Amino acid sequence: MRPLVYRVGEFEVSVVSDGEFRLDGGAMYGMVPRVRWEPEDPPDDRNRVRLGLHCLLVRGPSFTALLETGIGRGWSPEWDDRYGILHPPSLVESLAAVGLRPEEVTHAVLSHLHFDHAGGLRHLPRARLVVQRGEAEAFRDPPAYHRGSYASHRPIPLEGALLLDGPGEPLPGITVRRTGGHTRDHQVVLLRSKGETLAFFGDLVPTVRHLPPLWTMAYDLVPMDVIDRKRDLLEEAAAEGWWAHLYHDRDPRPCRIGKDGKRFVAVRGVPGPGR
């Protein structure tokens, strides 16, 4: 399958998939009743729902950055079975499909360090990690509630990382905002160029089905913060016509955020002249 490639202003953006995995449907939808989510996201016989792992490769004049790194390879057979991890494609295979070797990735900008977002770091030998300082601290000493999600038994190269303390612009045209909520120091990433904005919401809005602010996950550390930050960001996105990339959605295409009355909507498309 040909990779999806499009432009956001001066940036070339490629969807780089690391396959898919599965998580418990009840955990993915938190307090949302099963009768509400099951028709759109039917679970398997182990009550797990399918989730994409769609990283974004952003090529700028002075950097080649990945937004998230996928789940990676090299987990135990028990782990692969528990989470239904499926390759191909793998991150490395998807990079090759857009003409890139892993060592050519200069930066990895992550929303947070849970295993399904940071697992591919081990395949990127020269990428400098960009994450909130508090997130790195949580990985080193994870809270009991998120210990399994951080999978700290598998090291992450934190030496040399660019650790942020709140909002910033770690790379030209790429800004981050600390949101908290899903983890204490979760961040969203905004790609801005020539009047276009593409938002990478991480696990604040993991799939299109999580667009309603009240649709949170049981994995969220502080659900009320997720609701508030999600609502604020989606209001801003709808008012300014942002595009959004939803990392765990099975559909890798970006969507433009809008409103239908009081309801947020997402319309699939591409932000610029794709190829």
TIVEX-990338 format. One record per residue (C-alpha): z negated, x negated, y; residue number from 1. Coordinates in nm, 2 decimals. Example, Ala and Ser with C-alpha at 12.3 -4.5 7.8 and 13.67 -1.06 7.14 Angstrom:
2
> pz; px; py; nr
> -0.78; -1.23; -0.45; 1
> -0.71; -1.37; -0.11; 2
END
This chain:
275
> pz; px; py; nr
> 0.00; 0.00; 0.00; 1
> 0.10; -0.14; 0.34; 2
> -0.20; -0.21; 0.57; 3
> -0.24; 0.00; 0.87; 4
> -0.17; -0.20; 1.18; 5
> -0.18; -0.08; 1.54; 6
> -0.26; -0.20; 1.90; 7
> -0.54; -0.14; 2.14; 8
> -0.41; -0.28; 2.46; 9
> -0.35; -0.65; 2.41; 10
> -0.53; -0.66; 2.07; 11
> -0.37; -0.62; 1.73; 12
> -0.59; -0.43; 1.50; 13
> -0.55; -0.41; 1.12; 14
> -0.75; -0.20; 0.88; 15
> -0.87; -0.44; 0.61; 16
> -1.02; -0.25; 0.31; 17
> -1.27; -0.39; 0.06; 18
> -1.22; -0.11; -0.19; 19
> -1.48; 0.17; -0.22; 20
> -1.82; 0.24; -0.36; 21
> -2.05; 0.54; -0.42; 22
> -2.39; 0.66; -0.29; 23
> -2.60; 0.96; -0.38; 24
> -2.47; 1.27; -0.20; 25
> -2.81; 1.40; -0.11; 26
> -2.90; 1.07; 0.05; 27
> -2.58; 1.05; 0.24; 28
> -2.63; 1.40; 0.39; 29
> -3.01; 1.39; 0.44; 30
> -3.14; 1.74; 0.53; 31
> -2.79; 1.90; 0.52; 32
> -2.79; 2.15; 0.24; 33
> -2.56; 2.07; -0.05; 34
> -2.38; 2.40; -0.01; 35
> -2.27; 2.27; 0.33; 36
> -2.14; 1.93; 0.23; 37
> -2.03; 1.97; -0.13; 38
> -1.70; 2.16; -0.06; 39
> -1.57; 1.88; 0.16; 40
> -1.72; 1.59; -0.04; 41
> -1.76; 1.68; -0.41; 42
> -1.99; 1.44; -0.59; 43
> -1.93; 1.29; -0.93; 44
> -2.14; 1.37; -1.24; 45
> -2.41; 1.13; -1.11; 46
> -2.43; 1.31; -0.78; 47
> -2.26; 1.02; -0.60; 48
> -1.99; 1.06; -0.33; 49
> -1.70; 0.83; -0.27; 50
> -1.71; 0.61; 0.04; 51
> -1.46; 0.38; 0.19; 52
> -1.52; 0.02; 0.31; 53
> -1.26; -0.01; 0.59; 54
> -1.33; -0.32; 0.80; 55
> -1.13; -0.38; 1.11; 56
> -0.95; -0.71; 1.18; 57
> -0.91; -0.77; 1.56; 58
> -0.68; -1.05; 1.67; 59
> -0.72; -1.16; 2.03; 60
> -0.59; -1.45; 2.23; 61
> -0.89; -1.67; 2.14; 62
> -1.04; -1.52; 1.83; 63
> -0.98; -1.35; 1.50; 64
> -1.27; -1.12; 1.44; 65
> -1.38; -0.88; 1.16; 66
> -1.58; -0.58; 1.24; 67
> -1.79; -0.54; 0.92; 68
> -1.71; -0.74; 0.61; 69
> -1.73; -0.49; 0.32; 70
> -1.95; -0.50; 0.02; 71
> -1.80; -0.82; -0.13; 72
> -1.77; -0.95; -0.49; 73
> -2.02; -1.12; -0.72; 74
> -2.28; -0.85; -0.77; 75
> -2.44; -0.80; -1.11; 76
> -2.27; -0.56; -1.36; 77
> -2.57; -0.33; -1.31; 78
> -2.53; -0.32; -0.94; 79
> -2.15; -0.26; -0.97; 80
> -2.23; 0.04; -1.20; 81
> -2.51; 0.18; -0.99; 82
> -2.30; 0.19; -0.68; 83
> -1.96; 0.25; -0.84; 84
> -1.81; -0.05; -0.67; 85
> -1.43; -0.06; -0.71; 86
> -1.18; -0.33; -0.63; 87
> -0.89; -0.37; -0.57; 88
> -0.83; -0.41; -0.29; 89
> -1.09; -0.67; -0.22; 90
> -1.15; -0.81; 0.13; 91
> -0.97; -1.13; 0.05; 92
> -0.67; -0.94; -0.09; 93
> -0.65; -0.72; 0.21; 94
> -0.67; -1.02; 0.44; 95
> -0.38; -1.18; 0.25; 96
> -0.18; -0.86; 0.29; 97
> -0.19; -0.91; 0.67; 98
> -0.11; -1.28; 0.64; 99
> -0.45; -1.42; 0.69; 100
> -0.67; -1.66; 0.48; 101
> -1.05; -1.60; 0.48; 102
> -1.12; -1.93; 0.66; 103
> -0.90; -1.82; 0.95; 104
> -1.16; -1.55; 1.05; 105
> -1.35; -1.69; 1.34; 106
> -1.62; -1.42; 1.39; 107
> -1.78; -1.14; 1.20; 108
> -1.93; -0.87; 1.43; 109
> -2.16; -0.64; 1.22; 110
> -2.33; -0.32; 1.31; 111
> -2.62; -0.42; 1.08; 112
> -2.69; -0.62; 0.77; 113
> -2.71; -0.37; 0.49; 114
> -2.53; -0.49; 0.17; 115
> -2.23; -0.26; 0.21; 116
> -2.16; -0.40; 0.56; 117
> -2.26; -0.77; 0.52; 118
> -2.17; -0.84; 0.15; 119
> -1.83; -0.99; 0.24; 120
> -1.98; -1.26; 0.46; 121
> -1.99; -1.49; 0.16; 122
> -1.61; -1.49; 0.15; 123
> -1.57; -1.60; 0.51; 124
> -1.67; -1.97; 0.53; 125
> -1.60; -2.03; 0.90; 126
> -1.68; -1.69; 1.05; 127
> -1.97; -1.69; 1.30; 128
> -2.19; -1.39; 1.25; 129
> -2.26; -1.17; 1.56; 130
> -2.55; -0.93; 1.52; 131
> -2.87; -0.82; 1.70; 132
> -3.16; -1.06; 1.67; 133
> -3.39; -0.79; 1.54; 134
> -3.14; -0.72; 1.27; 135
> -3.15; -1.08; 1.15; 136
> -3.53; -1.06; 1.15; 137
> -3.52; -0.74; 0.94; 138
> -3.30; -0.91; 0.69; 139
> -3.54; -1.21; 0.66; 140
> -3.84; -0.98; 0.62; 141
> -3.71; -0.63; 0.54; 142
> -3.92; -0.32; 0.59; 143
> -4.02; -0.15; 0.26; 144
> -3.81; 0.15; 0.35; 145
> -3.49; -0.06; 0.36; 146
> -3.56; -0.34; 0.12; 147
> -3.30; -0.23; -0.13; 148
> -3.04; -0.17; 0.14; 149
> -3.07; -0.52; 0.28; 150
> -3.04; -0.68; -0.07; 151
> -3.21; -0.99; 0.07; 152
> -3.20; -1.15; -0.28; 153
> -2.84; -1.25; -0.19; 154
> -2.85; -1.48; 0.11; 155
> -2.66; -1.43; 0.43; 156
> -2.56; -1.73; 0.65; 157
> -2.78; -1.67; 0.95; 158
> -2.77; -2.04; 1.07; 159
> -2.54; -2.06; 1.37; 160
> -2.52; -1.69; 1.41; 161
> -2.48; -1.54; 1.76; 162
> -2.80; -1.33; 1.79; 163
> -2.80; -1.07; 2.06; 164
> -3.08; -0.91; 2.25; 165
> -2.94; -0.57; 2.34; 166
> -2.60; -0.50; 2.50; 167
> -2.35; -0.77; 2.56; 168
> -1.99; -0.89; 2.54; 169
> -1.99; -1.15; 2.26; 170
> -1.61; -1.19; 2.27; 171
> -1.36; -1.11; 2.55; 172
> -1.29; -0.73; 2.53; 173
> -1.55; -0.67; 2.26; 174
> -1.88; -0.52; 2.37; 175
> -2.18; -0.41; 2.18; 176
> -2.46; -0.16; 2.24; 177
> -2.78; -0.15; 2.05; 178
> -2.84; 0.20; 1.92; 179
> -3.12; 0.17; 1.67; 180
> -3.16; 0.48; 1.46; 181
> -3.00; 0.38; 1.13; 182
> -3.19; 0.05; 1.14; 183
> -3.42; -0.06; 1.41; 184
> -3.15; -0.28; 1.57; 185
> -2.82; -0.12; 1.46; 186
> -2.54; -0.17; 1.71; 187
> -2.20; -0.01; 1.78; 188
> -1.90; -0.21; 1.88; 189
> -1.65; -0.12; 2.15; 190
> -1.30; -0.27; 2.17; 191
> -1.16; -0.23; 2.53; 192
> -0.82; -0.34; 2.66; 193
> -0.57; -0.20; 2.92; 194
> -0.74; 0.13; 2.96; 195
> -0.79; 0.20; 2.58; 196
> -1.12; 0.21; 2.40; 197
> -1.18; 0.20; 2.03; 198
> -1.53; 0.26; 1.91; 199
> -1.67; 0.12; 1.58; 200
> -1.97; 0.34; 1.52; 201
> -2.10; 0.16; 1.21; 202
> -2.35; 0.39; 1.03; 203
> -2.42; 0.60; 1.34; 204
> -2.11; 0.80; 1.24; 205
> -2.02; 0.68; 0.89; 206
> -1.76; 0.95; 0.81; 207
> -1.58; 1.23; 0.99; 208
> -1.82; 1.47; 0.81; 209
> -2.11; 1.31; 1.00; 210
> -1.96; 1.39; 1.34; 211
> -2.21; 1.67; 1.41; 212
> -2.51; 1.50; 1.57; 213
> -2.76; 1.68; 1.34; 214
> -2.58; 1.56; 1.02; 215
> -2.78; 1.24; 0.95; 216
> -2.85; 1.04; 0.64; 217
> -3.17; 1.00; 0.44; 218
> -3.10; 0.63; 0.48; 219
> -3.16; 0.65; 0.86; 220
> -3.48; 0.48; 0.97; 221
> -3.53; 0.71; 1.27; 222
> -3.32; 1.02; 1.24; 223
> -3.40; 1.16; 1.58; 224
> -3.27; 0.84; 1.74; 225
> -2.95; 0.87; 1.54; 226
> -2.91; 1.23; 1.67; 227
> -2.97; 1.13; 2.04; 228
> -2.76; 0.82; 2.04; 229
> -2.48; 0.98; 1.84; 230
> -2.47; 1.28; 2.08; 231
> -2.47; 1.06; 2.39; 232
> -2.19; 0.83; 2.26; 233
> -1.97; 1.12; 2.14; 234
> -2.01; 1.29; 2.47; 235
> -1.89; 0.97; 2.64; 236
> -1.61; 0.93; 2.39; 237
> -1.49; 1.28; 2.44; 238
> -1.50; 1.26; 2.82; 239
> -1.31; 0.93; 2.83; 240
> -1.07; 0.99; 2.54; 241
> -1.19; 0.71; 2.31; 242
> -1.05; 0.64; 1.97; 243
> -1.30; 0.58; 1.68; 244
> -1.29; 0.40; 1.35; 245
> -1.52; 0.55; 1.08; 246
> -1.60; 0.27; 0.84; 247
> -1.71; 0.47; 0.54; 248
> -1.45; 0.75; 0.57; 249
> -1.20; 0.76; 0.29; 250
> -0.92; 0.80; 0.54; 251
> -0.87; 0.46; 0.71; 252
> -0.68; 0.60; 1.02; 253
> -0.86; 0.60; 1.35; 254
> -0.92; 0.93; 1.53; 255
> -0.94; 1.04; 1.89; 256
> -1.27; 1.20; 1.98; 257
> -1.27; 1.54; 2.16; 258
> -1.45; 1.86; 2.20; 259
> -1.38; 2.22; 2.10; 260
> -1.63; 2.42; 2.29; 261
> -1.97; 2.26; 2.20; 262
> -1.83; 2.10; 1.88; 263
> -1.71; 1.75; 1.85; 264
> -1.37; 1.70; 1.69; 265
> -1.18; 1.41; 1.56; 266
> -0.79; 1.41; 1.56; 267
> -0.62; 1.14; 1.34; 268
> -0.36; 0.92; 1.48; 269
> -0.30; 0.57; 1.61; 270
> -0.39; 0.44; 1.96; 271
> -0.08; 0.24; 2.04; 272
> 0.27; 0.15; 1.90; 273
> 0.19; 0.09; 1.54; 274
> 0.42; -0.08; 1.30; 275
END
